[in-house]
Amino acid sequence: KLASLNEVKVMQQQNIVKLTAELEAAKKQPAAVVAAAEPKTDAERDGYMLGQSIASNAVVQLQMVKDTGLTISIDQLIAGFSTQLQTGTSVMNSEEMSRRYAAMQETINKKMGSLIEKGYDQLNKHLEQRKALVTQNGVRWFAVKTVKAKLIRDQQVEVSVKVSTLGGKVINDFADDKVPFDNNLPPMLYEGMSLTGAGGAVEGWALAKDIIEREPLPPWVAPYDVIHYQLAIK
């Protein structure tokens, strides 16, 4: 009986060790994201929309932090955001926060050159062995569907445009009836339309930094993102 009791005790101790290890491992796993219920009232939907907008604007800053090799705690990022949003206070003093923010920005600025070089390398690799129609203001334009006759000034045509990142995130996607081909068009739209005619299609490729002053881009687009501009004319 004593031997049997000892065996049971050993098994219990082994189970305790195993369960303890499993518990510690579970603690290290990220918590599952609970799907939010769809907002119903106007106030709820407006609040959700604003939250999504604020988060999407912060995404590029977080991505640049990651791309420069800086390490931050996501849990504390969320804690800092929640605390400021709910109470307007901080557990850190303003002097330290300013100092840390300045140091982080300095690191990002120092790394930006290499990130942009990597962006160009990615762009060049993606476009290798393709012959561009023309390169204008950093944008390389390619024929997708060729036509004989190009547009003439003030010609009204139906245009569809899709702007996205190389990774597939959509920046803009629209179709507009009877767009007049003239100098009042946005610069990249005018450039693309000038290269083709009714029934034709072209595409442009560039780094975000080369078009952001001429083409509005959302805050979540990083300067070193590869941008794909697709234009078709009916």
Salt bridges, closest charged atoms under 4 A:
GLU24 OE2 - LYS27 NZ 3.60
GLU38 OE2 - ARG45 NH1 3.32
GLU95 OE2 - ARG99 NE 3.77
GLU96 OE2 - ARG100 NE 2.87
GLU106 OE2 - LYS110 NZ 3.42
GLU158 OE1 - LYS234 NZ 3.64
GLU191 OE2 - ARG214 NH1 2.67
GLU203 OE2 - ARG130 NH2 2.73
GLU203 OE1 - HIS228 NE2 2.60
ASP210 OD1 - LYS209 NZ 2.98
